[in-house]
Amino acid sequence: MKRKVFTLLLAAGALLGISSVANAQLKGQPWNPMWDVVMRGNDTMNLCLPNRPAAPRPNPPHSAWNDSTRIRIYEGCPVRVDTAFIIPGGKNRRIVFKDMPKDHLERHYIVDAVTGKVYTEFDTIKLPDDTATTIMPLNFKHVGLSEGEPTYRDGYLGQIKLQVKMSNAWNSATHSYVAYPDSVHSVKYQFFNLPKITNLDRRNASPRDSGHFSFKWSGALVNGVNGDPSDLWSSWEDTSIHSGDSVFKVAPAYYSMDNGATWMPCDPDGVDLTAREIVDMSTDVPVLVRLPNGCGSYKVTEIIDNPTPPTITRQVTINNKTDAQVEPNKQIYDVNTGDDFKFTVRASGKNVPKITTSRNARIADKDGVIMKDNGDGTYTFRVRRVQENLAITLEYTTDANVETVGARVWSENGQLYMTAATAGRANVYNVLGKLNRSVTLSAGETKSVSVPAGIYVVSMNNGKAYKVAVH
């Protein structure tokens, strides 16, 4: 089976509507920043900001906006609330976090987004005495729910609680200290796991089959907290855009199948493309998902097994008519149909290798073979897209200046090798020009020397110098 990988990129934001009837599941509307604003409030909601800058607008409006709004948070997405808690001025002020959500192993779900540390419920934080109020921000994130979580579920309603204590609070109206009862301040939220795809099924179109492409969405964000799409948010929140007498609903999540150019709401029924849409859809199209006022990109993968034709292996043989070394050296090479076949030739002396293939009459080797001079006496050949059994012939190019027994310098397994064309000495220099070794060679003789890894220049008795890298 060949496994096909489809990628979903999860990012921040929201989108709305469908603009094309012919490709209703492929083309939607361009991104509108207002879809984010609905989820986090805006500057006109002066009672809501900055105390709840990441919460939807409460519905109906009333004077207690800043208390009723509930921040919508997503798995692993950092949230910053500039004015999370307002601590009155006073004497002997102390604060401590209470009742933070944890899994059955007592692992905290909410952590500081910068440090990754938990908000401890055992350490009391002392604030200095002051007549002014203290503004306390929060920069936090909620990690994904643990597998088999028994208490909290996708879409649950929660609070970050801060207990505030002090001996006396400062009354700015009377300019005096008054008694202060212990109080608990909170930042309310609703948590959702990131939506993913499930039940992905893709079958490519063929002359007798129009093909198939469908999947479902997972998670409470799309399907509803209780499996009911209408049971999505707490009752006070309004996630719609009001324009005159018109009301435009902002969906909890949206997807794109044109690389983010346009967006469509994620529907609980999922996506099931028509035959026309399958034809219009690009091959291996990525599915992009954006969440209203979410965070940066997230990537998940969905892997499915589709019936595909079996892989056919082709056999390649090399008829070596030279003294060159072929790497890897085999009698028969197995290559999957459609793959490139690559091998390396280490030529002797200054010989230059060439190859011809048995398919030359059908696909010219000048088009189907790529040769690369590696600069160290080796050449890499790539025979492109093998479709049949191949016989390859390896020869040297005809050159009257090539020596019958060529001088040759190369490295292998940390050793430096030298073959002399005529009797004499070979001098080995490092890159600074310092003589490292001097070796006496007979005509046609090959010797090896051990040298540290590096670049060397070998001067042979034929008056030529050879540069070689030793690894």
N, C-alpha and C positions, 0 to 999 in steps of 0.2 A: 504494500500500500504506500502511496505517496502522500505525505502529510502536507496540507495546504495551510499556511499561516495567514490569518487576517489580523490586522492591528487596529485597536481602538485607541485614540488619543483623547484623554480626558483633560479638559481645561476649564478655566473660569468663564462664567457668563450665562446668557440665556438668549433665546430667539423665539420667533413667532411666525406662524402662518405658512401657507403654501401658495406659490405664485404660478405654477404651471399645471395645467390639467393633464397634458400629455405625459408629463414625467412628474407626477405629484409626489412620488417618493424619492425622487432624485434631485429636484430643484425646489428651493424654498425662497426665503427672503434674505437680503443682506442683513448683517448684524446691526442692531439698533441699540446704542448705549442706554436708552431708557429702560430696556429690559433688566439691566443691572440695577438701575436706580430704584425700581419697584421693590427689589429685594433688600436694599440696604437703607432706604430712606434718602432724603436729599436736604439741601440747605434750607429749603422753605419750611421743612418740618422742624422748626426751631425748638419745639418741646421734645423732639425725638433725638436730635443730634446735639452734642456728640455722644450723649449717653448710650445710645443704641445705634451706632452707625451701620450695623450689619443686619438690621432687622426689617422685615416687610412692614408696610404701613398698617396700623391697626384699623379695624373696621367695626363699628362706626367711629368716626373721630370723636374724641372727648379729651378732657383736660388731663387725663392720666395716661397719655400716650407713652411717656417714658417708662411707665410701669408695666403696661400691658404688652408692649412689643416683645417678641421672642426671636432671638438670633437664629437663623438657619445655618447650621454648620455641617460640613461634609468630612468624610473620612480622610484624615491626613492633611487637611487644608488649613493653614494657619489663619487665625482670625485676630485682628487687632481692634480693641475697643479703647479709644483714647480716654474716655471718662467712664470707666467701669464702676468705680465706687467713689463716693464722696464722703470723706471722713470729717465730721465736725471738729472744730477747734476745741481744745480742752486740755486738761491735765491728766497725766498718767494714762495716756492713750495706748491701747493694745489691740491687735487684730490677729485672728487666726482663721484659717480655712476650715470648713466643716463639711462632712458628708460628701466627699468627692466620690464620683462613681468609680467602682472597681469591679473586676471580674471575679470569678469563683476562687481564683488563686491570689486574691488581694492585690492584683496588679492594676495600677491606676490607668484609666482611659484618657484622662486629660493631663497634658504635660505642657511645660513652658515651650513655646515654639522656637525660642532662640537657644536655650541651654539643654532642652530635652529632659529637664529634671521635673519631678512631680511637685505638686503643691502640698507640702506636708501639713498634716492635721494635728501635729503634736508640738510644733515649735511656735510659740507665741512671738509675734513681731512687735517690738516696742517702737512707738512713734514719739518724736520729741514734743514737749509741751508747746502749744502754739494757740494763738487766738484765731488764726486763719484756718479755713478748711483745707484739707489735703486731698488732692485729686489723684486717684490711683488707677493707672491704665492696666490693661491685660493684653498679653500677646500669647495666645495659647493655640493648641490644636488637640483634636480628639482622634486618637488612633482607631483603627478598625475594630469592630467587636470580635472578641475571641470566638474560636470555633466551639459550638455547643453552649454559647452564653446562656445561662439559665434565667437571668434577671432582666437584662436590658435587651431590647429588640430594635431592629432597624426602624427608625422613625420615632424613637422614644422622646418624651419631653423631660428635660432636666434643668438643673440650676447649678451654678457655681456660687456657693454660699460663703460669705465672709462675716464672721462674728466680730462685732466692735464693742470694746469695753473701755471705760475711762472713769476716773474718780468724779470729775465735774466737766461739764461742757460749757463752752463760752457762748453767751447770749449776746449777739451783736446789737440787738435792739435796746437792751438794758445796760450793755457794757458791764456785764457781771457774769460770774460763774453760777451755773445751776446744776441740779442733780441730773444725772444721765443714766437711764436704765439700759442694761445690755440690749443690743439689737443685732439683728441678722440682715445684712444686705445681700442681694443676689443679682446675678446676671442669668436671665432665662434663655434657654436655647432648645432647639429641636435638632436631633442628630440623624444623619442619613449616611449609609454606606454609599460609595460611588456606584452608579449603575454600570452594569456590564451586560454583555450579550450572552445569550444561552440558546440552545437548540439551533445553532447555526447550520444551515443546510445549503450547499451550493453545488449545482450541477451545470457544467458548461453546455451551451447550446450546440446542437449538431444538426445535420440535414433532416433527421427524423425526430428531433427532440428540441423543443423551444427553450429548454433549460429550466433551472429553478434556483432562486436565491431568496432565502427567508431566514429570519431569526427573531427571537423574543428578547425583551429586556428583563433583567433581574433587578430586585431591590424595591424597597418601599417608596423611594423617590418617584418612580414612574408608576408602579402598580398600586400604590396606596398603602397606608400603614397597616391596615387589616386586610390587604388584598383587594380593597375597594378603592379605585382611583379617585372617587369623590371624597373619601375620608383621608385627606392628605395633611392638612395643617390644623393647628389649634384655632378655635373659633374666632378669635379677635383679628386675625390677619387677613388683609386684602391683597391679593397678588395680581391685580389687574390694572390696566392703564385706562384712565378716564379722560376722554376727549369730547367735550360737549355732552351730547346725549348718548355717545357711543362708549362702550366698554369693551376693551380688548384684553382677554385673559392671557396672562403670561404663564406658560407651561413650566413645570419644575425642571425639565431637562430637554435638550434639543440635539439633533444630530445633523451631520452634513455628509454628503456623498460626492461632493465636488471640491474637495480639499479646502473647505472653509469659505467658499465664495457665497454660498447661500445655506440657510438653516431651516430645519423642520422640527416640529414638536415630537418628542419621543412618546409614542402612544402605547398603552398597555397591550394592544393587539400585536405590537411588534411591526416588522417590515416584511412584506411578501410582494416582491416585484412582479409586475406583469411581463409578458413575453416581450412587449415593445421596450419596456424599461431595461430588461436584461440586455437587449441588443444595444441600447444607447449607453449602458453603463461601461465604464472603462474596466480593463482587465485588472484584477487584484486591487480594486479601489479601496483605500483606507476609509474607515468609518470614524468621523470626528464627532465627539460629544462635548457639549458645553453646558455647564451648570450655572444657574442664575447666581451672580455674585460669588462664584466659586473661586478656585485658586489656580495656580499654574498647571502646566500640562502633566497629565498622568498617562502612562502607557500600560495597557494590558493586552494579552493575546488570547485568541480563541483558536484552538487547533482542532481540525476535523479530518476525518479520513474519508476520502472519496475514491470510488473505484477508478483506477487508471490502467492504461495498457501496461503489461509487464515490461520491465527494463530489459533491453536486448544488448548483449555484450558482443562487441566486435573484436577480432583478433588482428594484431599488428605484428609483423615480423620485420627485422632490419637485416639487410644483406650488407655487411660491412666489408668493403673492398679496400680498406686502408689499414694502417697500423694505429689508428686513433682509438682512444678508449671511449666507450659509450656508457653513460650513466643515466638511469640504472641499467645494468647489463643483464638482459634476460633473453631467452630464446623466443618466447612469445609474450606479447603484452596484451592484456585485456583492457578494453576501453568501452565504456557505456556509449550507446548510440547517441550522437549529438554532442558528446563532450570533445574537448580538444585533447590531443595527444602531445605531450611535451617530453623532451629528453635533451641531455647535454652531451656534447662531443668535445673531448680534450684532444686536440690535434697535436701532431709532432712538429717540432721546428716551427717554421713560418707557414706551414701548409694551411690552406683555408678549405674547410669542408663544404660540401654541397650535397643535397639530397634530391632524389626524384621519387615520386610515388606512383603506384599502379593506377591511380585515378587521374593521372595527368591529362589523359585524352578527354575526360569529361569535365573536370574542374582543373584549370591550369594551375600548376604549382606556384606560379607567380602571384596568384590570387589566394590560394589555399594554404600556403606555407609561409611562416614568418621566421626569419633567422635574426638572432641578436648576438653581436660580438660583445662578450663580457669584459674584454680588455685584459684578461689574465691567461690567455691561451685557450680559453674554452668558448664554445658557441652553444647557444640554446636554440633549439628548433621547436616550433609549435605548428602542428598540423591541425588545422581548424575543422571542427564539426565533423568528426568521423561518422560516416553513415554506412560503411561497408567494411569487410575484411580488407586490410591493406598490406601491401608489400612495399617496403621502403628500401631504396638503394643509397648507401653512403659512399661518396667518393671525394677525392680532392679536386679542386679546380686546377686546370692546366696552367702552369706558370713556369717558363724556362728558367727563371731565377731561383726557383726552389731547390734547395740542396737535396741530393739523393738520400743522404742520412742527415737530417736537419738537426741543428742545435736547438735545444729545447730546455726551458726552465719553467717549473711549476711547483706548487705546494700541495701537500696532502697530509692530513692528520698531524699538523704541527711541524712537519719536516719540509725542508727545502730540497728539491730534486733538480739535478742538472744533467743534461745529455750533451756531449760534445760532438760537433761535426768533424773536427780534426783534433789531433793531439795537441795539448797545451795546458794552460792554466786558466782557471775561472776564479775571479775575485768577487767576493760578496761585500757590498757596501750598505750601510744603513742610510736612512733618509738624510742624515747630516753629512754624508760623504765620508764617514769613518769606515776604514777597512775592518770588516768583521771576521772574514775567513778567506783563505786562499786554498784552492783545491787543484790538484794535478789530475788531468783526465786523458785517457787514450781516445783515439778516434772511435766514435760510436758508443763510448762507455757512459754509463749512468751512475752517478753517486748522489747520496743524500747527506745532508748535514742538519744538525739540530740547532735552531736559532730561536730566540724569543719571538713572540708574536709581534708583527709589525710589517712595515713596507721596506722592501729591499731592492737594490739594483745590482744585477749580476753582469759583470763584464766578461764576455767569453773571448777565446783566442781567435775567433773569426772577425774580431774588431767591432762586434755589435754588443749592445747593452740591452738587458731585459729587466723590466720592472715586474715585481711579483709581491703579492700580499700573503703573509703567513698567518694563519689563525690558530 
